Amino acid sequence: MLLITGFYAALLALIILWLCYRVVVFRRVKKIEIGDGGDDKGIRHIRAQQNAVEYIPIVVLLMATYEMNQGNSYLLHGIGIAMVIARLMHPSGFVNKKGVSFGRFYGTALTWLCLLVLAIANVWAFASAMI
């Protein structure tokens, strides 16, 4: 059973829905049928949503693999909490400010850290099983 992964996958899915909603609201307000209409803020809304869609699935897949291989539940919760925080920080900083921002930088860095830790944990689990 993938209870831990399922829980964080659900929270991360809600974040994706929130980001999708923000794109829809932007388009309705600006009366843009498709795309960003050349609006800088629209581009940032769309990219924030796409960025989440690019990173969340691989992290959830690695979490599921680690959990199925009886990985450490505390590590899984730590990664899950960190990913939720990272995926809330990133769009908040990215959409509201052009260029470098606290949320964009640290949201990205924390996402990459989660990805790296899970990759190493899964390689470690594989290597341990081979011994």
Secondary structure, DSSP 8 states (H G I E B T S, - for coil): --HHHHHHHHHHHHHHHHHHHHHHHHHHHHT-SSS-TT-HHHHHHHHHHHHHHHHHHHHHHHHHHHHHTT--HHHHHHHHHHHHHHHHHHHHHHHHSSS--HHHHHHHHHHHHHHHHHHHHHHHHHHHHH-
